[in-house]
Amino acid sequence: MALAWLLAKGDGIAPIPGTRRVIRVEENAAADGIELSSEQIAKLDDLPPAAGEHHTEEQMRMLGR
């Protein structure tokens, strides 16, 4: 859904998802076939930003941040 939403944003956006498995590549490619309605896009646009940290404090220290 996230990839379909990004693809619906126009030609100026090029999502580049990473994956290690062929099945995920196939899932990601299938996002191009999903057509979101303007209402769905508006709802996704209105979602609050993600909260929380991606890495723990220890991981951030390991990354030197």
All heavy atoms as TSV, in Angstrom:
chain	resi	resn	atom	element	x	y	z
A	1	MET	N	N	0.826	-1.175	0.000
A	1	MET	CA	C	0.000	0.000	0.000
A	1	MET	C	C	0.880	1.252	0.000
A	1	MET	O	O	0.597	2.198	-0.713
A	1	MET	CB	C	-0.916	-0.027	1.220
A	1	MET	CG	C	-1.895	1.105	1.233
A	1	MET	SD	S	-3.063	1.146	-0.142
A	1	MET	CE	C	-4.029	-0.273	0.172
A	2	ALA	N	N	1.945	1.222	0.803
A	2	ALA	CA	C	2.829	2.386	0.875
A	2	ALA	C	C	3.459	2.669	-0.488
A	2	ALA	O	O	3.552	3.823	-0.907
A	2	ALA	CB	C	3.898	2.174	1.935
A	3	LEU	N	N	3.885	1.626	-1.162
A	3	LEU	CA	C	4.487	1.835	-2.483
A	3	LEU	C	C	3.460	2.343	-3.481
A	3	LEU	O	O	3.757	3.230	-4.293
A	3	LEU	CB	C	5.128	0.541	-2.991
A	3	LEU	CG	C	6.391	0.108	-2.260
A	3	LEU	CD1	C	6.852	-1.249	-2.775
A	3	LEU	CD2	C	7.490	1.132	-2.396
A	4	ALA	N	N	2.249	1.801	-3.432
A	4	ALA	CA	C	1.187	2.265	-4.329
A	4	ALA	C	C	0.897	3.738	-4.071
A	4	ALA	O	O	0.697	4.516	-5.002
A	4	ALA	CB	C	-0.074	1.435	-4.138
A	5	TRP	N	N	0.887	4.149	-2.801
A	5	TRP	CA	C	0.641	5.551	-2.436
A	5	TRP	C	C	1.759	6.439	-2.987
A	5	TRP	O	O	1.489	7.480	-3.585
A	5	TRP	CB	C	0.528	5.656	-0.921
A	5	TRP	CG	C	0.467	7.043	-0.392
A	5	TRP	CD1	C	-0.533	7.955	-0.582
A	5	TRP	CD2	C	1.434	7.687	0.418
A	5	TRP	NE1	N	-0.232	9.124	0.070
A	5	TRP	CE2	C	0.968	8.986	0.698
A	5	TRP	CE3	C	2.658	7.282	0.945
A	5	TRP	CZ2	C	1.684	9.878	1.473
A	5	TRP	CZ3	C	3.363	8.173	1.727
A	5	TRP	CH2	C	2.880	9.454	1.979
A	6	LEU	N	N	3.000	6.018	-2.825
A	6	LEU	CA	C	4.116	6.808	-3.351
A	6	LEU	C	C	4.068	6.898	-4.872
A	6	LEU	O	O	4.310	7.961	-5.448
A	6	LEU	CB	C	5.453	6.220	-2.904
A	6	LEU	CG	C	5.796	6.425	-1.438
A	6	LEU	CD1	C	7.032	5.609	-1.062
A	6	LEU	CD2	C	6.017	7.899	-1.139
A	7	LEU	N	N	3.755	5.798	-5.519
A	7	LEU	CA	C	3.662	5.801	-6.988
A	7	LEU	C	C	2.542	6.710	-7.470
A	7	LEU	O	O	2.642	7.317	-8.532
A	7	LEU	CB	C	3.467	4.380	-7.514
A	7	LEU	CG	C	4.675	3.457	-7.352
A	7	LEU	CD1	C	4.282	2.005	-7.646
A	7	LEU	CD2	C	5.822	3.900	-8.245
A	8	ALA	N	N	1.481	6.840	-6.666
A	8	ALA	CA	C	0.352	7.700	-7.037
A	8	ALA	C	C	0.697	9.181	-6.906
A	8	ALA	O	O	-0.028	10.030	-7.416
A	8	ALA	CB	C	-0.857	7.372	-6.165
A	9	LYS	N	N	1.815	9.494	-6.265
A	9	LYS	CA	C	2.195	10.883	-6.042
A	9	LYS	C	C	2.752	11.543	-7.303
A	9	LYS	O	O	2.937	12.741	-7.333
A	9	LYS	CB	C	3.235	10.992	-4.918
A	9	LYS	CG	C	2.744	10.483	-3.584
A	9	LYS	CD	C	1.446	11.102	-3.203
A	9	LYS	CE	C	1.593	12.005	-2.028
A	9	LYS	NZ	N	0.431	12.839	-1.812
A	10	GLY	N	N	3.040	10.778	-8.326
A	10	GLY	CA	C	3.499	11.366	-9.577
A	10	GLY	C	C	4.872	10.886	-9.993
A	10	GLY	O	O	5.528	10.114	-9.294
A	11	ASP	N	N	5.310	11.374	-11.138
A	11	ASP	CA	C	6.569	10.930	-11.720
A	11	ASP	C	C	7.798	11.453	-10.981
A	11	ASP	O	O	8.898	10.967	-11.188
A	11	ASP	CB	C	6.650	11.349	-13.193
A	11	ASP	CG	C	5.639	10.597	-14.042
A	11	ASP	OD1	O	5.233	9.486	-13.639
A	11	ASP	OD2	O	5.248	11.119	-15.099
A	12	GLY	N	N	7.624	12.457	-10.133
A	12	GLY	CA	C	8.751	13.027	-9.409
A	12	GLY	C	C	9.177	12.204	-8.204
A	12	GLY	O	O	10.163	12.517	-7.552
A	13	ILE	N	N	8.455	11.145	-7.909
A	13	ILE	CA	C	8.762	10.275	-6.768
A	13	ILE	C	C	9.147	8.907	-7.307
A	13	ILE	O	O	8.429	8.323	-8.116
A	13	ILE	CB	C	7.536	10.111	-5.841
A	13	ILE	CG1	C	7.014	11.445	-5.366
A	13	ILE	CG2	C	7.847	9.158	-4.699
A	13	ILE	CD1	C	7.617	11.980	-4.126
A	14	ALA	N	N	10.277	8.381	-6.853
A	14	ALA	CA	C	10.724	7.065	-7.288
A	14	ALA	C	C	11.105	6.239	-6.065
A	14	ALA	O	O	12.244	6.268	-5.614
A	14	ALA	CB	C	11.910	7.184	-8.237
A	15	PRO	N	N	10.136	5.510	-5.483
A	15	PRO	CA	C	10.461	4.697	-4.312
A	15	PRO	C	C	11.446	3.590	-4.683
A	15	PRO	O	O	11.333	2.978	-5.750
A	15	PRO	CB	C	9.120	4.118	-3.877
A	15	PRO	CG	C	8.227	4.224	-5.054
A	15	PRO	CD	C	8.744	5.355	-5.891
A	16	ILE	N	N	12.405	3.365	-3.822
A	16	ILE	CA	C	13.401	2.322	-4.055
A	16	ILE	C	C	13.442	1.433	-2.810
A	16	ILE	O	O	14.275	1.624	-1.934
A	16	ILE	CB	C	14.796	2.918	-4.343
A	16	ILE	CG1	C	14.720	3.918	-5.484
A	16	ILE	CG2	C	15.789	1.810	-4.645
A	16	ILE	CD1	C	15.996	4.696	-5.714
A	17	PRO	N	N	12.520	0.481	-2.720
A	17	PRO	CA	C	12.506	-0.385	-1.548
A	17	PRO	C	C	13.631	-1.413	-1.608
A	17	PRO	O	O	14.000	-1.882	-2.681
A	17	PRO	CB	C	11.141	-1.066	-1.625
A	17	PRO	CG	C	10.822	-1.080	-3.079
A	17	PRO	CD	C	11.454	0.169	-3.650
A	18	GLY	N	N	14.177	-1.732	-0.462
A	18	GLY	CA	C	15.203	-2.765	-0.394
A	18	GLY	C	C	14.590	-4.088	0.014
A	18	GLY	O	O	13.599	-4.128	0.734
A	19	THR	N	N	15.155	-5.153	-0.449
A	19	THR	CA	C	14.671	-6.479	-0.074
A	19	THR	C	C	15.757	-7.505	-0.335
A	19	THR	O	O	16.680	-7.266	-1.113
A	19	THR	CB	C	13.388	-6.854	-0.838
A	19	THR	OG1	O	12.905	-8.088	-0.343
A	19	THR	CG2	C	13.625	-6.966	-2.325
A	20	ARG	N	N	15.614	-8.627	0.312
A	20	ARG	CA	C	16.568	-9.726	0.118
A	20	ARG	C	C	15.904	-10.954	-0.481
A	20	ARG	O	O	16.559	-11.938	-0.756
A	20	ARG	CB	C	17.194	-10.109	1.450
A	20	ARG	CG	C	18.061	-9.022	2.010
A	20	ARG	CD	C	18.726	-9.471	3.275
A	20	ARG	NE	N	19.572	-8.389	3.758
A	20	ARG	CZ	C	20.035	-8.301	4.963
A	20	ARG	NH1	N	19.756	-9.221	5.845
A	20	ARG	NH2	N	20.799	-7.288	5.314
A	21	ARG	N	N	14.598	-10.900	-0.644
A	21	ARG	CA	C	13.872	-12.078	-1.110
A	21	ARG	C	C	13.094	-11.773	-2.385
A	21	ARG	O	O	12.506	-10.709	-2.525
A	21	ARG	CB	C	12.920	-12.550	-0.014
A	21	ARG	CG	C	13.663	-13.072	1.196
A	21	ARG	CD	C	12.731	-13.548	2.282
A	21	ARG	NE	N	13.445	-14.174	3.373
A	21	ARG	CZ	C	14.156	-13.519	4.287
A	21	ARG	NH1	N	14.257	-12.212	4.237
A	21	ARG	NH2	N	14.775	-14.162	5.251
A	22	VAL	N	N	13.087	-12.744	-3.275
A	22	VAL	CA	C	12.395	-12.595	-4.555
A	22	VAL	C	C	10.909	-12.322	-4.336
A	22	VAL	O	O	10.319	-11.485	-5.012
A	22	VAL	CB	C	12.601	-13.851	-5.438
A	22	VAL	CG1	C	11.722	-13.796	-6.670
A	22	VAL	CG2	C	14.064	-13.973	-5.820
A	23	ILE	N	N	10.305	-12.996	-3.378
A	23	ILE	CA	C	8.870	-12.807	-3.124
A	23	ILE	C	C	8.566	-11.353	-2.780
A	23	ILE	O	O	7.538	-10.802	-3.177
A	23	ILE	CB	C	8.362	-13.773	-2.016
A	23	ILE	CG1	C	6.846	-13.704	-1.909
A	23	ILE	CG2	C	8.967	-13.460	-0.676
A	23	ILE	CD1	C	6.127	-14.505	-2.917
A	24	ARG	N	N	9.460	-10.695	-2.073
A	24	ARG	CA	C	9.255	-9.280	-1.722
A	24	ARG	C	C	9.409	-8.384	-2.952
A	24	ARG	O	O	8.700	-7.397	-3.098
A	24	ARG	CB	C	10.221	-8.847	-0.627
A	24	ARG	CG	C	10.070	-9.615	0.652
A	24	ARG	CD	C	8.753	-9.306	1.342
A	24	ARG	NE	N	8.634	-10.105	2.544
A	24	ARG	CZ	C	7.656	-10.962	2.772
A	24	ARG	NH1	N	6.689	-11.122	1.906
A	24	ARG	NH2	N	7.628	-11.665	3.877
A	25	VAL	N	N	10.329	-8.734	-3.830
A	25	VAL	CA	C	10.478	-7.976	-5.083
A	25	VAL	C	C	9.184	-8.068	-5.880
A	25	VAL	O	O	8.696	-7.078	-6.422
A	25	VAL	CB	C	11.670	-8.494	-5.916
A	25	VAL	CG1	C	11.710	-7.832	-7.283
A	25	VAL	CG2	C	12.977	-8.279	-5.180
A	26	GLU	N	N	8.603	-9.255	-5.922
A	26	GLU	CA	C	7.349	-9.455	-6.644
A	26	GLU	C	C	6.218	-8.663	-6.000
A	26	GLU	O	O	5.412	-8.042	-6.695
A	26	GLU	CB	C	7.009	-10.944	-6.706
A	26	GLU	CG	C	7.986	-11.732	-7.564
A	26	GLU	CD	C	7.855	-13.240	-7.419
A	26	GLU	OE1	O	7.139	-13.710	-6.508
A	26	GLU	OE2	O	8.491	-13.947	-8.226
A	27	GLU	N	N	6.159	-8.659	-4.668
A	27	GLU	CA	C	5.143	-7.862	-3.964
A	27	GLU	C	C	5.323	-6.378	-4.258
A	27	GLU	O	O	4.354	-5.661	-4.502
A	27	GLU	CB	C	5.240	-8.086	-2.453
A	27	GLU	CG	C	4.734	-9.418	-1.994
A	27	GLU	CD	C	4.936	-9.619	-0.502
A	27	GLU	OE1	O	5.591	-8.784	0.155
A	27	GLU	OE2	O	4.426	-10.619	0.021
A	28	ASN	N	N	6.568	-5.923	-4.214
A	28	ASN	CA	C	6.843	-4.505	-4.480
A	28	ASN	C	C	6.443	-4.120	-5.903
A	28	ASN	O	O	5.858	-3.063	-6.125
A	28	ASN	CB	C	8.320	-4.199	-4.247
A	28	ASN	CG	C	8.719	-4.310	-2.787
A	28	ASN	OD1	O	7.882	-4.299	-1.889
A	28	ASN	ND2	N	10.001	-4.443	-2.542
A	29	ALA	N	N	6.751	-4.985	-6.860
A	29	ALA	CA	C	6.403	-4.701	-8.254
A	29	ALA	C	C	4.886	-4.671	-8.449
A	29	ALA	O	O	4.374	-3.906	-9.268
A	29	ALA	CB	C	7.037	-5.741	-9.176
A	30	ALA	N	N	4.153	-5.463	-7.673
A	30	ALA	CA	C	2.702	-5.502	-7.795
A	30	ALA	C	C	2.055	-4.184	-7.375
A	30	ALA	O	O	0.927	-3.886	-7.779
A	30	ALA	CB	C	2.146	-6.641	-6.950
A	31	ALA	N	N	2.772	-3.366	-6.606
A	31	ALA	CA	C	2.232	-2.070	-6.175
A	31	ALA	C	C	1.912	-1.178	-7.367
A	31	ALA	O	O	1.020	-0.335	-7.302
A	31	ALA	CB	C	3.215	-1.372	-5.245
A	32	ASP	N	N	2.615	-1.384	-8.470
A	32	ASP	CA	C	2.376	-0.575	-9.668
A	32	ASP	C	C	1.003	-0.852	-10.267
A	32	ASP	O	O	0.457	-0.026	-10.981
A	32	ASP	CB	C	3.475	-0.840	-10.702
A	32	ASP	CG	C	3.448	0.162	-11.830
A	32	ASP	OD1	O	3.242	1.362	-11.559
A	32	ASP	OD2	O	3.626	-0.248	-12.990
A	33	GLY	N	N	0.418	-1.999	-9.943
A	33	GLY	CA	C	-0.895	-2.360	-10.475
A	33	GLY	C	C	-2.055	-1.936	-9.588
A	33	GLY	O	O	-3.209	-2.147	-9.944
A	34	ILE	N	N	-1.760	-1.336	-8.450
A	34	ILE	CA	C	-2.817	-0.903	-7.535
A	34	ILE	C	C	-3.201	0.533	-7.861
A	34	ILE	O	O	-2.340	1.410	-7.933
A	34	ILE	CB	C	-2.340	-0.993	-6.066
A	34	ILE	CG1	C	-2.038	-2.435	-5.705
A	34	ILE	CG2	C	-3.379	-0.390	-5.124
A	34	ILE	CD1	C	-1.396	-2.602	-4.339
A	35	GLU	N	N	-4.471	0.756	-8.090
A	35	GLU	CA	C	-4.958	2.114	-8.353
A	35	GLU	C	C	-5.732	2.596	-7.144
A	35	GLU	O	O	-6.764	2.039	-6.795
A	35	GLU	CB	C	-5.831	2.127	-9.604
A	35	GLU	CG	C	-5.031	1.884	-10.864
A	35	GLU	CD	C	-5.831	2.201	-12.116
A	35	GLU	OE1	O	-6.662	3.119	-12.082
A	35	GLU	OE2	O	-5.605	1.494	-13.103
A	36	LEU	N	N	-5.210	3.625	-6.502
A	36	LEU	CA	C	-5.861	4.200	-5.335
A	36	LEU	C	C	-6.811	5.304	-5.772
A	36	LEU	O	O	-6.491	6.082	-6.674
A	36	LEU	CB	C	-4.817	4.774	-4.376
A	36	LEU	CG	C	-3.804	3.781	-3.814
A	36	LEU	CD1	C	-2.735	4.509	-3.029
A	36	LEU	CD2	C	-4.497	2.749	-2.953
A	37	SER	N	N	-7.953	5.373	-5.101
A	37	SER	CA	C	-8.895	6.459	-5.396
A	37	SER	C	C	-8.368	7.748	-4.770
A	37	SER	O	O	-7.493	7.717	-3.902
A	37	SER	CB	C	-10.272	6.127	-4.814
A	37	SER	OG	O	-10.221	6.170	-3.390
A	38	SER	N	N	-8.896	8.871	-5.201
A	38	SER	CA	C	-8.470	10.149	-4.630
A	38	SER	C	C	-8.811	10.204	-3.140
A	38	SER	O	O	-8.074	10.793	-2.351
A	38	SER	CB	C	-9.085	11.320	-5.382
A	38	SER	OG	O	-10.489	11.223	-5.383
A	39	GLU	N	N	-9.907	9.547	-2.751
A	39	GLU	CA	C	-10.277	9.498	-1.331
A	39	GLU	C	C	-9.246	8.695	-0.532
A	39	GLU	O	O	-8.848	9.094	0.563
A	39	GLU	CB	C	-11.656	8.880	-1.174
A	39	GLU	CG	C	-12.134	8.832	0.269
A	39	GLU	CD	C	-13.524	8.241	0.384
A	39	GLU	OE1	O	-14.493	8.891	-0.041
A	39	GLU	OE2	O	-13.607	7.112	0.917
A	40	GLN	N	N	-8.812	7.577	-1.075
A	40	GLN	CA	C	-7.811	6.765	-0.389
A	40	GLN	C	C	-6.491	7.525	-0.258
A	40	GLN	O	O	-5.843	7.490	0.791
A	40	GLN	CB	C	-7.586	5.447	-1.142
A	40	GLN	CG	C	-8.748	4.487	-1.042
A	40	GLN	CD	C	-8.595	3.312	-1.977
A	40	GLN	OE1	O	-8.227	3.464	-3.147
A	40	GLN	NE2	N	-8.878	2.122	-1.460
A	41	ILE	N	N	-6.092	8.198	-1.314
A	41	ILE	CA	C	-4.855	8.979	-1.281
A	41	ILE	C	C	-4.958	10.086	-0.233
A	41	ILE	O	O	-4.022	10.309	0.545
A	41	ILE	CB	C	-4.526	9.554	-2.675
A	41	ILE	CG1	C	-4.171	8.415	-3.636
A	41	ILE	CG2	C	-3.378	10.561	-2.588
A	41	ILE	CD1	C	-4.072	8.817	-5.086
A	42	ALA	N	N	-6.092	10.751	-0.178
A	42	ALA	CA	C	-6.290	11.815	0.798
A	42	ALA	C	C	-6.199	11.270	2.226
A	42	ALA	O	O	-5.585	11.894	3.095
A	42	ALA	CB	C	-7.633	12.495	0.578
A	43	LYS	N	N	-6.789	10.106	2.460
A	43	LYS	CA	C	-6.718	9.498	3.801
A	43	LYS	C	C	-5.279	9.149	4.165
A	43	LYS	O	O	-4.839	9.360	5.297
A	43	LYS	CB	C	-7.597	8.259	3.875
A	43	LYS	CG	C	-9.066	8.557	3.980
A	43	LYS	CD	C	-9.883	7.280	4.102
A	43	LYS	CE	C	-11.364	7.600	4.195
A	43	LYS	NZ	N	-12.179	6.379	4.325
A	44	LEU	N	N	-4.538	8.614	3.212
A	44	LEU	CA	C	-3.137	8.278	3.466
A	44	LEU	C	C	-2.302	9.543	3.682
A	44	LEU	O	O	-1.422	9.569	4.539
A	44	LEU	CB	C	-2.578	7.445	2.310
A	44	LEU	CG	C	-3.145	6.033	2.201
A	44	LEU	CD1	C	-2.787	5.406	0.860
A	44	LEU	CD2	C	-2.663	5.166	3.348
A	45	ASP	N	N	-2.601	10.587	2.913
A	45	ASP	CA	C	-1.887	11.857	3.082
A	45	ASP	C	C	-2.113	12.453	4.470
A	45	ASP	O	O	-1.238	13.132	5.008
A	45	ASP	CB	C	-2.333	12.879	2.034
A	45	ASP	CG	C	-1.801	12.589	0.643
A	45	ASP	OD1	O	-0.819	11.828	0.521
A	45	ASP	OD2	O	-2.372	13.142	-0.322
A	46	ASP	N	N	-3.285	12.211	5.039
A	46	ASP	CA	C	-3.655	12.797	6.326
A	46	ASP	C	C	-3.188	11.997	7.535
A	46	ASP	O	O	-3.410	12.426	8.673
A	46	ASP	CB	C	-5.172	12.995	6.405
A	46	ASP	CG	C	-5.656	14.119	5.502
A	46	ASP	OD1	O	-4.831	14.984	5.132
A	46	ASP	OD2	O	-6.848	14.126	5.166
A	47	LEU	N	N	-2.556	10.859	7.320
A	47	LEU	CA	C	-2.072	10.071	8.453
A	47	LEU	C	C	-0.984	10.841	9.189
A	47	LEU	O	O	-0.179	11.547	8.571
A	47	LEU	CB	C	-1.511	8.727	7.979
A	47	LEU	CG	C	-2.524	7.706	7.494
A	47	LEU	CD1	C	-1.805	6.497	6.903
A	47	LEU	CD2	C	-3.436	7.273	8.623
A	48	PRO	N	N	-0.916	10.694	10.518
A	48	PRO	CA	C	0.153	11.365	11.256
A	48	PRO	C	C	1.501	10.737	10.917
A	48	PRO	O	O	1.561	9.573	10.495
A	48	PRO	CB	C	-0.216	11.136	12.718
A	48	PRO	CG	C	-1.101	9.939	12.713
A	48	PRO	CD	C	-1.809	9.934	11.380
A	49	PRO	N	N	2.577	11.472	11.089
A	49	PRO	CA	C	3.897	10.905	10.804
A	49	PRO	C	C	4.218	9.763	11.764
A	49	PRO	O	O	3.663	9.693	12.867
A	49	PRO	CB	C	4.860	12.081	11.005
A	49	PRO	CG	C	4.103	13.068	11.810
A	49	PRO	CD	C	2.650	12.843	11.552
A	50	ALA	N	N	5.094	8.906	11.346
A	50	ALA	CA	C	5.508	7.784	12.191
A	50	ALA	C	C	6.164	8.323	13.457
A	50	ALA	O	O	6.833	9.353	13.429
A	50	ALA	CB	C	6.483	6.886	11.432
A	51	ALA	N	N	5.970	7.620	14.545
A	51	ALA	CA	C	6.553	8.031	15.821
A	51	ALA	C	C	7.535	6.971	16.293
A	51	ALA	O	O	7.427	5.801	15.943
A	51	ALA	CB	C	5.449	8.217	16.854
A	52	GLY	N	N	8.482	7.393	17.080
A	52	GLY	CA	C	9.450	6.460	17.645
A	52	GLY	C	C	10.735	6.432	16.863
A	52	GLY	O	O	10.863	7.039	15.802
A	53	GLU	N	N	11.666	5.749	17.426
A	53	GLU	CA	C	12.990	5.643	16.825
A	53	GLU	C	C	13.123	4.322	16.076
A	53	GLU	O	O	12.560	3.310	16.490
A	53	GLU	CB	C	14.069	5.734	17.905
A	53	GLU	CG	C	14.080	7.055	18.640
A	53	GLU	CD	C	14.472	8.213	17.747
A	53	GLU	OE1	O	15.276	8.023	16.814
A	53	GLU	OE2	O	13.951	9.319	17.981
A	54	HIS	N	N	13.886	4.353	15.024
A	54	HIS	CA	C	14.149	3.131	14.260
A	54	HIS	C	C	15.189	2.274	14.977
A	54	HIS	O	O	15.118	1.059	14.961
A	54	HIS	CB	C	14.626	3.498	12.852
A	54	HIS	CG	C	14.917	2.321	11.987
A	54	HIS	ND1	N	13.929	1.536	11.448
A	54	HIS	CD2	C	16.079	1.774	11.578
A	54	HIS	CE1	C	14.481	0.557	10.738
A	54	HIS	NE2	N	15.787	0.682	10.811
A	55	HIS	N	N	16.161	2.936	15.597
A	55	HIS	CA	C	17.241	2.233	16.288
A	55	HIS	C	C	17.170	2.506	17.785
A	55	HIS	O	O	16.744	3.572	18.213
A	55	HIS	CB	C	18.607	2.700	15.774
A	55	HIS	CG	C	18.839	2.436	14.325
A	55	HIS	ND1	N	19.012	1.174	13.811
A	55	HIS	CD2	C	18.917	3.270	13.271
A	55	HIS	CE1	C	19.198	1.250	12.505
A	55	HIS	NE2	N	19.133	2.513	12.147
A	56	THR	N	N	17.638	1.544	18.564
A	56	THR	CA	C	17.747	1.749	20.003
A	56	THR	C	C	18.921	2.683	20.277
A	56	THR	O	O	19.754	2.947	19.394
A	56	THR	CB	C	17.989	0.411	20.738
A	56	THR	OG1	O	19.281	-0.092	20.337
A	56	THR	CG2	C	16.905	-0.606	20.442
A	57	GLU	N	N	19.021	3.169	21.512
A	57	GLU	CA	C	20.140	4.054	21.875
A	57	GLU	C	C	21.480	3.350	21.661
A	57	GLU	O	O	22.431	3.957	21.174
A	57	GLU	CB	C	20.002	4.500	23.318
A	57	GLU	CG	C	18.912	5.536	23.523
A	57	GLU	CD	C	18.875	6.033	24.951
A	57	GLU	OE1	O	19.948	6.147	25.580
A	57	GLU	OE2	O	17.765	6.305	25.432
A	58	GLU	N	N	21.558	2.078	22.022
A	58	GLU	CA	C	22.803	1.336	21.851
A	58	GLU	C	C	23.182	1.237	20.365
A	58	GLU	O	O	24.339	1.405	19.993
A	58	GLU	CB	C	22.675	-0.063	22.448
A	58	GLU	CG	C	23.939	-0.884	22.325
A	58	GLU	CD	C	23.809	-2.291	22.917
A	58	GLU	OE1	O	22.808	-2.564	23.595
A	58	GLU	OE2	O	24.723	-3.099	22.674
A	59	GLN	N	N	22.210	0.970	19.528
A	59	GLN	CA	C	22.474	0.891	18.084
A	59	GLN	C	C	22.931	2.250	17.546
A	59	GLN	O	O	23.829	2.306	16.696
A	59	GLN	CB	C	21.237	0.409	17.342
A	59	GLN	CG	C	20.895	-1.043	17.628
A	59	GLN	CD	C	19.526	-1.435	17.095
A	59	GLN	OE1	O	18.606	-0.623	17.045
A	59	GLN	NE2	N	19.382	-2.697	16.719
A	60	MET	N	N	22.342	3.316	18.038
A	60	MET	CA	C	22.743	4.656	17.596
A	60	MET	C	C	24.195	4.933	17.998
A	60	MET	O	O	24.958	5.525	17.228
A	60	MET	CB	C	21.818	5.723	18.174
A	60	MET	CG	C	20.414	5.673	17.617
A	60	MET	SD	S	20.347	5.930	15.837
A	60	MET	CE	C	20.579	7.691	15.768
A	61	ARG	N	N	24.600	4.496	19.188
A	61	ARG	CA	C	25.994	4.670	19.607
A	61	ARG	C	C	26.924	3.885	18.677
A	61	ARG	O	O	27.989	4.363	18.306
A	61	ARG	CB	C	26.177	4.218	21.055
A	61	ARG	CG	C	25.695	5.225	22.077
A	61	ARG	CD	C	26.164	4.886	23.495
A	61	ARG	NE	N	25.708	3.588	23.965
A	61	ARG	CZ	C	24.509	3.367	24.518
A	61	ARG	NH1	N	23.661	4.345	24.699
A	61	ARG	NH2	N	24.185	2.152	24.936
A	62	MET	N	N	26.503	2.677	18.307
A	62	MET	CA	C	27.315	1.865	17.398
A	62	MET	C	C	27.457	2.546	16.037
A	62	MET	O	O	28.470	2.411	15.357
A	62	MET	CB	C	26.699	0.478	17.239
A	62	MET	CG	C	26.833	-0.371	18.491
A	62	MET	SD	S	25.942	-1.946	18.462
A	62	MET	CE	C	26.278	-2.608	16.870
A	63	LEU	N	N	26.415	3.287	15.634
A	63	LEU	CA	C	26.451	3.996	14.362
A	63	LEU	C	C	27.190	5.323	14.478
A	63	LEU	O	O	27.387	6.019	13.490
A	63	LEU	CB	C	25.011	4.262	13.875
A	63	LEU	CG	C	24.219	3.025	13.484
A	63	LEU	CD1	C	22.756	3.394	13.255
A	63	LEU	CD2	C	24.795	2.385	12.232
A	64	GLY	N	N	27.560	5.683	15.704
A	64	GLY	CA	C	28.286	6.937	15.923
A	64	GLY	C	C	27.384	8.148	15.863
A	64	GLY	O	O	27.799	9.237	15.506
A	65	ARG	N	N	26.128	7.984	16.248
A	65	ARG	CA	C	25.182	9.108	16.214
A	65	ARG	C	C	24.679	9.409	17.587
A	65	ARG	O	O	24.492	8.686	18.430
A	65	ARG	CB	C	24.002	8.791	15.304
A	65	ARG	CG	C	24.436	8.600	13.879
A	65	ARG	CD	C	23.262	8.338	12.997
A	65	ARG	NE	N	23.710	8.069	11.645
A	65	ARG	CZ	C	22.941	7.622	10.717
A	65	ARG	NH1	N	21.668	7.405	10.947
A	65	ARG	NH2	N	23.382	7.405	9.519
